[in-house]
């Protein structure tokens, strides 16, 4: 274990732990105003929609809205199964299976 | 209490599954970038974050400095500020020390799962511990395997596992939407993050497009009356 790498890891650990823990550690004793609570309640749907958009439409780090982007084709049945079953298990199985088929046969 | 733990672990299964290809790939890339198996595993064990670790090994491979790595990580991790703050109202019922410690396990994925669950269920320590620790073990374990096995691992793409993460985001998005306003916010966020990424491609690399889009879309949600 090299000292320099160890320092990098410790620095990264702090740079990750602080934003994770600090808000809960410091803000829990305050009662948030209703407007702020409402705003915070929209964060989860917003973040998830952004993550879906990026992971499907820019899977390799650049925007790829093309017919050749397998992620878009796999997304369609995955979304349908998610909406109709509301089951994480069936959704994941569908997405993975469709992607495997697309990858190997197309 | 035991039920809560089991619920947490059960809900972690999709996250654990999604972390396998990501962790394996991270392990392989980290060793290629010059890290040892022990260093790779320690990084996953102490940092436990996908994007930040991928960026770090990219900078290490390119011969970049420690300061660059830590600054890049701070930037990428800004989203955790947002996630953690958004959970504060639900976590108030727990002792602050324990709740803060549990946030060490906060990732995009554990946040999304917890945010969906805590909309309708009270927060408990066993639930959050079950969810976060299971996910953590999958990440550390698969990083170790990837680093140890290295190039023996053939493409996990053949197995379709590269779609585990998008599929999980999709079902969590569907589950988190419970009113029309959420649909509007989600649509606005998806559009905004693509527009930002299109105009400023660098934001895709550090995920800042996701932060900008989420802040904007949540604000739109508060302003607009449906």
Interface residues (C-beta under 8 A of the other chain):
Chain A: X1 X2 X4 X5 X6 X7 X8 X9 X10 X11 X12 X13 X15 X16 X17 X19 X20 X21 X22 X23 X24 X25 X27 X28 X29 X32 X35 X37 X38 X39 X40 X41 X42 X43 X44 X45 X46 X47 X48 X49 X50 X51 X52 X53 X54 X55 X56 X57 X58 X59 X61 X62 X63 X71 X74 X75 X78 X79 X82 X83 X86 X87 X88 X89 X91 X92 X94 X95 X96 X97 X98 X99 X100 X101 X102 X103 X104
Chain B: X11 X13 X14 X17 X18 X35 X36 X38 X39 X42 X43 X46 X47 X48 X49 X52 X53 X56 X60 X66 X69 X70 X73 X74 X77 X78 X79 X80 X81 X82 X83 X84 X85 X86 X87 X88 X89 X91 X92 X96 X97 X99 X100 X101 X103 X104 X106 X108 X111 X112 X115 X116 X157 X158 X159 X160 X161 X162 X163 X164 X165 X166 X167 X168 X169 X170 X171 X172 X173 X174 X175 X176 X177 X181 X182 X185 X186 X187 X188 X189 X190 X191 X192 X193 X194 X197 X198 X201 X204 X205 X209 X210 X213 X214 X217 X218 X219 X221 X222
